[in-house]
């Protein structure tokens, strides 16, 4: 018997997921096919959906807090 996972109510399509993450639709499609570290998605029939909450958590999990030469990477120096 297959385990049925609860699908979140905050689902968005690939186009909206691309807008939310800043990645292209093509990149998200490629990640679904060839990468395992892209954001989790649901396949509902032919439709692909992403959870807004999980997209946000996925983006947060890839944040970098590196310091190089006393300057935070990604911050503008003044």
NUKELUM-998036 format. One record per residue (C-alpha): x, y, z. Coordinates in steps of 0.001 Angstrom, whole numbers, padded with zeros to 6 digits, always signed. Layout:
XYZ/...
//
This chain:
+000000+000000+000000/+001348+003433-000948/+001860+006097+001686/-000219+009180+000918/+001471+012427+001849/-000586+015465+002792/-000301+018090+000070/+000035+021702+001326/-002716+024209+000589/-000245+026959-000412/+000752+025458-003766/+001986+027502-006728/+002827+026519-010289/+006330+026526-011769/+006006+030047-013183/+005093+031502-009801/+007778+029411-008063/+010303+030925-010488/+009126+034436-009606/+009319+033696-005871/+012823+032209-006006/+014407+034312-008745/+015300+031203-010762/+014017+030662-014280/+011205+028252-015131/+013743+026327-017207/+016113+025978-014233/+013346+024636-011996/+012330+022162-014722/+015931+021025-015121/+016355+020576-011365/+013265+018371-011293/+014841+016095-013892/+018537+015979-013034/+019217+017358-009535/+018232+016174-006123/+019019+019385-004221/+016394+021597-005870/+013187+022558-004072/+010706+019793-003322/+007664+019662-005608/+004427+017778-006084/+003357+016087-009294/-000437+016091-009427/-001391+014384-012662/+000419+016470-015285/+000612+019483-013002/+003724+020369-011008/+003265+022415-007858/+005565+023908-005212/+004695+024912-001663/+005318+028606-000935/+006406+027724+002604/+008809+025022+001437/+010268+027298-001261/+011000+029867+001435/+012540+027222+003712/+014614+025854+000816/+015920+029334-000007/+016757+029931+003687/+018626+026616+003860/+020919+027818+001052/+021823+031136+002688/+025559+031746+003023/+027028+033405+006086/+030639+033439+004951/+033110+036122+005942/+036102+036994+003778/+038681+039541+004937/+036309+040911+007574/+033639+041800+005012/+030423+039798+004875/+030084+038198+001461/+027091+039652-000359/+027080+042896+001605/+028118+046183+000082/+031235+047671+001643/+030962+051313+002626/
//
